[in-house]
Amino acid sequence: MAINVDNIELGEGTLQVQMKDPSQGEQTDVGATLGAELSYSQEIRDVECGQKMSPILSFVIGEEGKFKIKMLESTMYNLALALGLAPDDAPGSASGYTYINFGGSTTNVYSELTYTVKQQANQAKNYIFTLYKARVTGGLVLPMSKEEERAYEVEFTLYPDPDQNDRLGQIKKEV
């Protein structure tokens, strides 16, 4: 196979978040991000028999999807999202402060994520990753230091979306 450097890509993108429950707000861009990672794996069950040295059949018995991103903009929306809250419902205000209450909730908050990234830095064409039903599951670590920016590292678990035939997501490449 010949080497084609046009197929070597790098770059980062923008993340749009849309709550699955329309009453929880409209699609929002989280702003500056640093690094993103989409992982997907299937759990396979191999069937073996005594007459063969290797499996004779396999079944897909499970799958897992994860999306991780570091959000750099310290907004109350991003903080609420990182805490697994419905951002538009969470912030309150009193006595000159905006605040978010967290903990003690058993409500699952799902969102649809759209991550758009340039195919190559000098091109106008994009990859668009749509993750149909995601929930924050990674917890929150919030650094407060003079040596690093305050950023929210957020991990989402992807769930089957019945509105999308139980698929986890879609990857589109502009041509």
N, C-alpha and C positions, 0 to 999 in steps of 0.2 A: 504494500500500500504506500502510495506517495504521500509525503508530508504536505499538508495544506495549512499554512499559518493563518488563513482567513477563518479557520474553524476553532482557533484558540481564543477563548473569551475570558474576560474578567470585568468586574464592575459591581456596583451596588445599586440599590434601587430605592423606591419610595413605598411606604406601607400605608394603605387605606384600610380603615376598620369600619365595618357596618354591623351594628347589633342585629341579631336575628329577630329580636322583638322590635318592630318598628317604633313602638312607643318609647324606646330607650335612646333615640337619637338618630341623626343622619350620618352618612358616611363622612369620616374625618381622616385627614392626613396627620400622622403622628409627628411629622417634621423630620429633623435630622436623625439619621440612624448610622450605626457603624456595624457592619457585618450582619449577615443573615445566613441561616442554614435550614434547609429543608431535608428531612430524613424520612425514608419510607422503607419498611421491611415487611416481609411475609413470613409467617410461621408455617413450616412445611412438616407434614407427617409422612415419613417414608414407610412403605410396606415391604417387608422382607420375607423371603421364604428360604427354607433349608437347601433347596436345589440350586440357588444362585448365589454368587459372591457379592452382589450389589443389590440395592433396592429394585423391585420390579414395578413399582407404582408409587406415586406420591399424591397427596391431597393438600390443598391450602386450607389450613384450619384457623388461621388468624392473620391479622395485619395490624400494623401500627404506623401512624404518621405523626411527626413532630415538626414544629417550626420554631426556631429560636432567632431572636433579634435583640440588638442593643439599641435602645432609644435614648438619644442624647438630650432632647429638649425637656427641661424640667417644668412641665405644665401639670396642672391638676388633672386634666383629662388623661395624660399619659400615666400619672401615678395611680389614678383610679383603675385604669386598664391593667396595669402591672399587678395590682392587688386583686384582680379578678372581679371587679365591680362593673356595673353598668355606668360608664363615665358620666353621661348626661344627668343621671339621677343622683349621683354621689355627692358632688361638691355642695356645701352649704356655706353660709357666711354669718358672722356675728362679730361685733366689736372690732371691726377693721381687719378681720382675718377671713380667709377662705379655708375651709377645712373639709376633710374626708373622714368619716367614721368607717372603721374596718374591723373585721372579726365578728364572730357570733352569727354569721349568716349561713344558711344551708342552701341558698338559692344558686342554681347553676346558671351562669351567664354565658351564653354562646354568641359568637360573632362570626361574620364572614370576613376573611382577610383577602386583600388584593395586593400583591407585591409586584411592582413593575420595575424591571431592570433593563438597561440598555444591553443589546446583544454585544456590542463593543463600544468602547468609550467614544469613538469618533463617528458613530452611526446614529441615525434617528430611529432605527427599528428596535422594538422591545420584545422581551419575554414578558408574559403576564401570567403570574401564578395566582390562581383563585383557589382558596382553601375554604370550602363551603361551610363547615361547621367546626369552629375552633373554640377551645376553652383554655384559659390560663391555668396551668397546672404546676409550674415550676417554682412557685414561691417568689419572694422578693428579697433581694439583697441590695441595699442602697448605700453605696460608699459615700462617706463624708470625709474628704481628705484634701489637703492642698496639693497632693501629687497626682491626682486623677480627677477627671471630670465626673460630675454626678450623673450617672446614667442608670437606666433601668434595663437590666437583662431579663427579658421576658421569654418564657417557654410556653408554647401552646401545644396541646394535644389535639389531634384531628379526630373527629367522630363522623360516622356515616350519616349523610344527610338524606332523609327520606324524600325530600323534594328533588334530589339529584340522583335518584335510583341507588341510594346508599353509597354513593361514591364519596371519596374524601376531598377530591380537588380536581383541578384541570391545569395543564400547562399549555399556553399558546405561544407560538413564535411568529412574529410578523414576518411576512415574506415580501 
